[in-house]
Amino acid sequence: MPVFLTSDAAKAYSKAAKLAEFQLFDYHRASLNYIEAALCLCNISNIRACPYFTKSIESLIYSADLYSAIFLSMRCGYIYGKKFFDFNQSRKYFKLADRLRLKYDIDHKCILTNDDFRDIRKDNGQDISKWRQIIRSNKTNCRRENKPLGNSRHI
């Protein structure tokens, strides 16, 4: 896809997001449009996409959809770390999710406990399939419980 088409699409999504946010006061729609703008820009530069991911998270906070804001922040942290190898930006998104959890008193629910991590370390990878099964069986429960965004095509 040519760069100018991607950039133009990002501008269009950004304008739609601003319209939804400032005139319609539909923060959820604004958030989804900011995500789409960011995803268009990811093909050009992950640095240019960053402000749009942040605006998307802020829109979710304004809409009081804190679980989705935390989920998206964690997802952005994961994407910046795994896909772009930008560990500094990744850390910022993870810290943002932690700050939101603390500020709004939202517990972090992890399917593995500290005892489980100690057991994994003791197993030395011999019985790792047991732990993979625990994670797989709980994956759908975690998604259902956290109620992440459902309308974006890529996140």
C-alpha positions in Angstrom: 0.0 0.0 0.0 1.5 3.4 -1.0 2.5 5.6 1.9 0.4 8.6 0.9 -2.8 6.5 0.9 -2.0 5.2 4.4 -1.3 8.7 5.6 -4.5 10.1 4.0 -6.5 7.3 5.6 -5.0 8.1 9.0 -5.9 11.8 8.6 -9.5 10.8 7.7 -9.8 8.6 10.8 -8.3 11.3 12.9 -10.8 13.9 11.7 -13.7 11.4 12.3 -12.3 10.8 15.8 -12.2 14.5 16.6 -15.7 14.9 15.3 -17.0 12.0 17.5 -15.1 13.3 20.5 -15.7 17.0 20.5 -19.0 17.4 18.7 -20.9 14.2 19.3 -19.3 13.3 22.6 -19.2 9.7 21.5 -15.9 8.8 23.1 -16.0 5.1 22.3 -16.4 5.9 18.6 -13.6 8.4 18.9 -11.4 5.8 20.5 -12.0 3.3 17.7 -11.3 5.9 15.0 -8.0 6.9 16.8 -7.1 3.2 16.8 -7.7 2.9 13.1 -5.6 6.1 12.5 -2.8 4.6 14.6 -2.9 1.3 12.7 -2.7 3.1 9.4 0.4 5.0 10.6 2.0 1.8 12.0 2.8 0.9 8.4 4.7 4.1 8.0 6.2 4.8 11.5 5.4 3.4 14.9 6.5 6.8 16.4 3.8 8.6 14.4 1.2 6.1 15.5 1.9 6.5 19.2 -0.1 9.8 19.8 -3.2 8.2 18.3 -3.0 5.1 20.5 -2.6 7.5 23.4 -5.6 9.5 22.3 -7.6 6.3 22.0 -6.8 5.3 25.5 -7.7 8.8 26.8 -11.1 8.7 25.0 -11.9 5.4 26.7 -11.0 7.0 30.0 -13.4 9.9 29.3 -16.1 7.4 28.4 -15.6 5.7 31.8 -14.7 2.5 30.0 -11.7 1.9 32.3 -11.4 -1.8 31.6 -11.0 -1.2 27.9 -8.6 1.6 28.5 -6.4 -0.7 30.6 -6.7 -3.5 28.1 -5.8 -1.2 25.2 -2.9 0.2 27.2 -1.6 -3.3 27.9 -2.1 -4.3 24.3 -0.2 -1.2 23.0 2.6 -2.1 25.4 2.7 -5.6 24.0 2.6 -4.4 20.4 5.4 -1.8 20.9 7.6 -4.4 22.6 7.0 -7.4 20.4 6.4 -5.9 17.0 8.4 -2.7 17.0 11.0 -3.5 19.6 10.5 -0.1 21.1 10.8 -1.1 24.8 10.8 2.4 26.1 7.4 3.1 24.6 6.2 -0.4 25.6 7.1 0.3 29.2 5.2 3.6 29.1 2.0 1.9 28.0 2.4 -0.8 30.7 3.0 1.9 33.4 -0.1 3.7 32.2 -2.2 0.6 32.6 -0.8 0.1 36.1 -1.5 3.8 37.0 -5.1 3.4 35.8 -5.5 0.3 37.9 -4.2 2.0 41.0 -6.1 5.3 40.5 -9.4 3.6 40.0 -8.8 0.7 42.4 -9.1 -2.1 39.8 -7.5 -5.4 40.6 -5.2 -7.2 38.2 -6.3 -10.7 37.7 -3.6 -13.1 36.6 -4.3 -16.8 36.0 -0.9 -17.8 37.3 0.0 -17.1 40.9 3.4 -16.5 42.4 3.4 -20.1 43.6 2.8 -21.2 40.0 5.8 -19.2 38.8 8.0 -20.8 41.4 6.7 -24.3 40.2 7.4 -23.4 36.6 11.0 -22.4 37.5 11.4 -25.7 39.4 10.1 -27.7 36.4 12.9 -26.4 34.2 10.6 -26.6 31.2 10.0 -30.3 31.5 6.3 -30.0 32.2 5.7 -26.8 30.4 2.7 -28.3 28.5 0.8 -28.3 31.8 1.2 -24.6 32.1 0.3 -23.9 28.5 -2.9 -25.9 29.0 -3.8 -23.7 32.1 -3.2 -20.5 30.0 -5.2 -21.8 27.0 -8.1 -22.9 29.1 -8.3 -19.5 30.9 -7.7 -17.3 27.9 -11.4 -16.9 26.9 -12.4 -16.3 30.5 -9.8 -13.5 30.8 -11.1 -11.8 27.6 -14.7 -12.1 28.7 -13.9 -10.7 32.1 -11.9 -7.7 31.0 -14.4 -6.7 28.2 -11.9 -5.4 25.7 -12.7 -3.4 22.7 -14.5 -5.4 20.1 -14.9 -3.3 17.0 -11.4 -2.6 15.7 -10.2 -4.9 13.0 -6.6 -5.4 14.1 -6.3 -5.0 17.9 
